Amino acid sequence: MKLLPFEKPLAELYDKIAQLRKLSVEGNIDLSGEIEKIEGRAEQVRKEIYTNLTPNQIVQVARHPHRPDTDSLIRLIFDTFVELHGDRLFGDDPAIVGGIATLGQFRVVVMGHQKGHDTKENIRRNFGMPNPEGYRKALRLMQMADRFRMPIITFIDTPGAYPGIEAEERGQAEAIARNLREMAGFTVPIVSFVIGEGGSGGALGIGVANRLYMLQNAVYSVISPEGCASILFRDAKKSDIAADAMKITAPEIVKLGIADGIIPEPLGGAHHDWKVVSQSIQEAIQAELCKFKDLSEQEIKSQRYAKFRAMGRFLDPGI
């Protein structure tokens, strides 16, 4: 398991455990007591680290290469899944995965940004940064969901929409804007989960939801801390200062009324136990879909409108 920079104190303990295990096997010596003692110390150190994470450290956890991805979560959460491809205009974008799934009594359309776990896969998935055809594929699936009265589930995990020249030539801004407009008018419930990074309009392009949840160590922001620091301080290395000021962590996003709840993660981050995380998300999906089951189409649409209309807080200098 790859350790993050702030987890350095754990590295020595894990190395010591590995050495003792090797010595125990090669020397046929029972070192279980010593190993258990160091494992207990490592667990305590990890707990101390993860109960005092800074916003910038949470960003690093959200970007961990072994964090659960959309495709894996779909297959862990849902009973069946049939992936659908293409936008019927240009091509298929591997940076967005989507299709029809079932979960108990519910038949849904599910989709999300797809990152890779190594360099080769990240290149194929464009590091989770969709092109216009990705958002048009997502819209095609959501329109199908609305037509056949299927709830929509989305997983958000992107640094942002791809900013390349070709993407702009094919109408990147228009594709995202159209998604925002169309999602606002759908009459089926939309439940979204920020599972890693929720970056800019690239995240919102599949995130105009009735209910929005964030994993405990996920982040949601209009720009990355590095981008913000480059603009404000002319120095991307000051991203830790920007992250503190931007209020991008799950508790802050809930406090601002943007997200509706937090999905807890195992100690050390979601990458330590995908199954536990998927079970928690599954329970949240089932609970939310049950709440919407008895609402009319207009009530579902109005609830989404009211959620976004209530966003934004203003301070009166005269108060």
C-alpha positions as CSV (number, residue, x, y, z in Angstrom):
1,M,0.0,0.0,0.0
2,K,1.4,3.4,-1.0
3,L,2.0,5.7,1.9
4,L,1.3,9.4,1.6
5,P,4.0,11.9,2.7
6,F,2.3,12.7,6.0
7,E,2.2,9.0,6.8
8,K,6.0,8.8,7.0
9,P,6.0,7.8,10.7
10,L,4.2,4.6,9.7
11,A,6.8,3.6,7.2
12,E,9.4,2.6,9.8
13,L,6.9,0.6,11.8
14,Y,5.7,-1.3,8.7
15,D,9.3,-2.0,7.6
16,K,10.0,-3.4,11.1
17,I,6.9,-5.6,10.9
18,A,8.0,-6.9,7.5
19,Q,11.5,-7.7,8.8
20,L,10.2,-9.5,11.8
21,R,7.8,-11.6,9.7
22,K,10.7,-12.5,7.4
23,L,12.9,-13.4,10.3
24,S,10.2,-15.5,11.8
25,V,9.7,-17.6,8.7
26,E,13.4,-17.9,7.8
27,G,14.6,-18.6,11.3
28,N,11.5,-20.6,12.4
29,I,11.2,-18.3,15.4
30,D,7.9,-17.3,17.0
31,L,7.9,-13.5,17.0
32,S,4.2,-13.1,17.0
33,G,4.3,-11.2,20.3
34,E,6.7,-8.6,19.0
35,I,4.9,-8.3,15.7
36,E,1.5,-7.8,17.5
37,K,3.0,-5.2,19.7
38,I,4.4,-3.2,16.8
39,E,1.2,-3.6,14.9
40,G,-0.7,-2.1,17.8
41,R,1.7,0.8,17.9
42,A,1.2,1.3,14.1
43,E,-2.5,1.3,14.5
44,Q,-2.2,3.9,17.3
45,V,0.0,6.2,15.2
46,R,-2.3,5.9,12.2
47,K,-5.3,6.9,14.5
48,E,-3.4,9.9,15.7
49,I,-2.5,11.0,12.2
50,Y,-6.0,10.5,10.7
51,T,-7.8,12.3,13.6
52,N,-5.8,15.4,13.0
53,L,-5.7,15.8,9.2
54,T,-5.3,19.2,7.7
55,P,-7.4,20.1,4.6
56,N,-4.4,19.8,2.4
57,Q,-3.7,16.3,3.8
58,I,-7.3,15.3,3.1
59,V,-6.8,16.4,-0.5
60,Q,-3.9,13.9,-0.7
61,V,-6.1,11.1,0.7
62,A,-8.9,12.0,-1.8
63,R,-6.3,11.6,-4.6
64,H,-4.8,8.3,-3.3
65,P,-4.2,6.1,-6.4
66,H,-5.7,3.1,-4.7
67,R,-8.9,4.8,-3.7
68,P,-12.1,3.0,-4.7
69,D,-13.1,3.9,-8.3
70,T,-16.6,4.3,-9.9
71,D,-16.5,1.0,-11.9
72,S,-15.4,-1.0,-8.9
73,L,-18.0,0.6,-6.6
74,I,-20.8,-0.1,-9.1
75,R,-19.9,-3.7,-9.2
76,L,-19.6,-4.0,-5.4
77,I,-22.8,-2.1,-4.7
78,F,-25.3,-3.2,-7.3
79,D,-26.8,-6.6,-7.9
80,T,-26.4,-6.4,-11.7
81,F,-24.8,-3.8,-14.1
82,V,-24.9,-3.4,-17.8
83,E,-22.5,-0.8,-19.1
84,L,-23.6,1.4,-22.0
85,H,-21.2,3.3,-24.3
86,G,-21.1,6.3,-26.6
87,D,-22.8,9.6,-26.9
88,R,-24.2,8.9,-30.4
89,L,-22.4,12.0,-31.7
90,F,-18.7,11.5,-31.5
91,G,-17.5,8.5,-29.6
92,D,-17.1,6.8,-26.2
93,D,-15.3,8.5,-23.4
94,P,-13.6,6.1,-21.0
95,A,-13.4,8.9,-18.4
96,I,-17.1,8.4,-17.6
97,V,-18.6,4.9,-16.9
98,G,-22.3,4.4,-16.9
99,G,-25.2,2.0,-17.5
100,I,-28.3,0.3,-16.1
101,A,-28.1,-1.4,-12.7
102,T,-30.3,-3.1,-10.2
103,L,-30.3,-2.9,-6.4
104,G,-32.9,-5.0,-4.7
105,Q,-36.3,-3.7,-5.8
106,F,-34.8,-0.7,-7.6
107,R,-33.7,-0.4,-11.2
108,V,-31.5,2.6,-11.7
109,V,-29.1,4.4,-14.1
110,V,-25.7,4.8,-12.6
111,M,-22.6,6.6,-13.8
112,G,-19.5,8.4,-12.7
113,H,-16.0,9.7,-13.4
114,Q,-13.5,6.9,-13.8
115,K,-9.8,7.3,-12.8
116,G,-7.1,4.7,-13.1
117,H,-4.9,3.0,-10.5
118,D,-1.7,3.1,-12.5
119,T,-0.1,5.2,-15.2
120,K,-1.4,3.0,-18.1
121,E,-5.0,3.0,-16.9
122,N,-4.9,6.7,-16.0
123,I,-3.8,7.5,-19.5
124,R,-6.6,5.5,-20.9
125,R,-9.1,7.1,-18.6
126,N,-7.6,10.6,-19.1
127,F,-7.0,10.8,-15.4
128,G,-10.8,11.0,-14.8
129,M,-11.1,14.2,-16.8
130,P,-14.0,13.8,-19.3
131,N,-14.2,15.3,-22.8
132,P,-17.5,16.7,-24.1
133,E,-18.5,13.3,-25.4
134,G,-18.3,12.0,-21.8
135,Y,-20.8,14.5,-20.6
136,R,-23.0,13.9,-23.6
137,K,-22.9,10.2,-22.9
138,A,-23.9,10.9,-19.3
139,L,-26.8,13.1,-20.5
140,R,-28.0,10.4,-22.9
141,L,-28.1,7.9,-20.1
142,M,-29.9,10.4,-17.8
143,Q,-32.5,11.3,-20.4
144,M,-33.1,7.6,-20.8
145,A,-33.5,7.3,-17.0
146,D,-36.0,10.1,-16.9
147,R,-38.0,8.7,-19.8
148,F,-38.3,5.2,-18.2
149,R,-38.7,6.5,-14.6
150,M,-35.4,5.2,-13.3
151,P,-33.6,7.0,-10.4
152,I,-30.1,8.3,-11.3
153,I,-27.0,7.6,-9.1
154,T,-23.8,9.4,-9.9
155,F,-20.3,9.1,-8.5
156,I,-18.1,12.2,-8.6
157,D,-14.3,11.9,-8.8
158,T,-12.5,14.3,-11.1
159,P,-10.0,17.1,-10.9
160,G,-12.2,18.8,-13.5
161,A,-13.3,18.5,-17.1
162,Y,-10.5,18.1,-19.7
163,P,-9.2,21.6,-20.7
164,G,-7.5,20.6,-23.9
165,I,-8.0,22.4,-27.2
166,E,-9.8,19.5,-28.9
167,A,-12.3,19.4,-26.0
168,E,-13.0,23.1,-26.3
169,E,-13.4,22.7,-30.1
170,R,-16.0,20.0,-29.6
171,G,-17.9,22.2,-27.1
172,Q,-16.8,21.3,-23.6
173,A,-18.5,24.3,-22.0
174,E,-21.7,23.8,-23.9
175,A,-21.8,20.1,-23.0
176,I,-21.5,20.8,-19.2
177,A,-24.0,23.7,-19.4
178,R,-26.5,21.5,-21.1
179,N,-26.1,18.8,-18.4
180,L,-26.8,21.4,-15.7
181,R,-29.9,22.6,-17.4
182,E,-31.3,19.2,-18.2
183,M,-30.5,17.7,-14.8
184,A,-32.4,20.6,-13.1
185,G,-35.5,19.6,-15.0
186,F,-35.5,15.8,-14.5
187,T,-38.5,14.4,-12.7
188,V,-36.7,11.3,-11.3
189,P,-34.5,11.5,-8.1
190,I,-30.8,12.0,-8.5
191,V,-28.5,10.9,-5.7
192,S,-24.8,11.8,-6.0
193,F,-21.7,10.7,-4.1
194,V,-18.3,12.6,-4.1
195,I,-15.9,9.6,-3.7
196,G,-12.6,11.5,-4.2
197,E,-12.1,14.8,-5.9
198,G,-15.1,16.9,-6.8
199,G,-13.5,19.5,-9.1
200,S,-15.1,22.5,-10.7
201,G,-17.8,22.3,-13.4
202,G,-16.4,18.9,-14.4
203,A,-17.9,17.5,-11.1
204,L,-21.1,19.5,-11.3
205,G,-21.7,18.2,-14.8
206,I,-23.1,15.0,-13.2
207,G,-23.8,16.5,-9.8
208,V,-27.1,18.5,-9.9
209,A,-28.7,16.1,-7.5
210,N,-31.6,16.0,-5.0
211,R,-29.2,14.5,-2.4
212,L,-25.4,14.8,-2.3
213,Y,-23.2,12.7,-0.1
214,M,-19.4,12.9,0.4
215,L,-17.0,10.3,1.6
216,Q,-15.3,11.4,4.8
217,N,-12.0,12.2,3.1
218,A,-13.4,13.5,-0.2
219,V,-13.2,17.2,-1.3
220,Y,-15.5,19.4,-3.3
221,S,-14.4,22.7,-4.8
222,V,-14.6,25.1,-7.7
223,I,-10.8,24.8,-8.3
224,S,-7.9,22.8,-6.9
225,P,-5.9,24.2,-4.0
226,E,-2.9,24.3,-6.3
227,G,-4.8,26.3,-8.9
228,C,-6.2,28.6,-6.3
229,A,-2.7,29.2,-4.8
230,S,-1.3,29.9,-8.3
231,I,-3.9,32.6,-8.9
232,L,-4.0,34.2,-5.5
233,F,-0.4,33.8,-4.3
234,R,1.4,33.2,-7.7
235,D,2.8,30.1,-6.1
236,A,1.2,26.6,-6.3
237,K,3.4,25.5,-3.4
238,K,1.2,27.5,-1.1
239,S,-1.7,25.1,-1.7
240,D,-1.9,24.2,2.0
241,I,-2.9,27.9,2.8
242,A,-5.4,27.8,-0.1
243,A,-6.9,24.5,1.1
244,D,-7.5,25.9,4.6
245,A,-9.3,29.0,3.2
246,M,-11.4,27.2,0.6
247,K,-13.5,25.1,2.9
248,I,-13.4,22.1,0.7
249,T,-13.6,19.2,3.2
250,A,-16.8,17.1,3.8
251,P,-17.7,18.7,7.1
252,E,-17.4,22.2,5.7
253,I,-19.4,21.4,2.6
254,V,-22.2,19.9,4.7
255,K,-22.0,23.0,7.0
256,L,-22.5,25.2,3.9
257,G,-25.6,23.3,2.9
258,I,-24.1,21.9,-0.3
259,A,-23.7,18.3,0.7
260,D,-26.4,16.5,2.7
261,G,-24.3,13.9,4.5
262,I,-21.0,12.2,5.1
263,I,-20.1,8.5,4.4
264,P,-17.6,7.4,7.0
265,E,-14.3,5.8,5.9
266,P,-12.2,3.1,7.5
267,L,-9.3,4.4,9.6
268,G,-6.6,5.4,7.1
269,G,-8.9,6.1,4.2
270,A,-11.3,4.4,1.9
271,H,-8.5,2.7,0.0
272,H,-8.0,0.4,3.1
273,D,-11.3,-1.4,2.8
274,W,-13.4,-1.0,-0.4
275,K,-16.0,-3.4,0.8
276,V,-16.9,-1.5,3.9
277,V,-17.2,1.8,1.9
278,S,-19.3,0.2,-0.7
279,Q,-21.7,-1.2,1.9
280,S,-22.1,2.2,3.5
281,I,-22.9,3.8,0.1
282,Q,-25.3,1.0,-0.7
283,E,-27.2,1.7,2.5
284,A,-27.4,5.4,1.8
285,I,-28.7,4.7,-1.8
286,Q,-31.4,2.4,-0.5
287,A,-32.5,4.8,2.2
288,E,-32.7,7.7,-0.2
289,L,-34.5,5.9,-2.9
290,C,-37.1,4.7,-0.4
291,K,-37.7,8.3,0.7
292,F,-38.4,9.4,-2.9
293,K,-40.6,6.4,-3.8
294,D,-43.8,8.1,-2.7
295,L,-43.1,11.6,-4.0
296,S,-44.7,12.9,-7.2
297,E,-42.6,14.0,-10.2
298,Q,-43.2,17.6,-9.5
299,E,-42.2,17.2,-5.8
300,I,-39.0,15.5,-6.8
301,K,-38.2,18.3,-9.2
302,S,-39.2,21.1,-6.8
303,Q,-37.1,19.5,-4.0
304,R,-34.0,19.7,-6.2
305,Y,-34.7,23.3,-7.2
306,A,-35.2,24.2,-3.5
307,K,-31.9,22.6,-2.6
308,F,-29.8,24.6,-5.1
309,R,-31.9,27.8,-4.5
310,A,-30.9,27.7,-0.8
311,M,-27.2,27.6,-1.5
312,G,-25.1,30.6,-0.8
313,R,-24.7,32.6,2.4
314,F,-24.4,36.3,2.6
315,L,-23.1,38.5,5.4
316,D,-24.6,42.0,5.9
317,P,-21.8,44.4,6.9
318,G,-24.4,46.4,8.8
319,I,-25.2,43.5,11.2
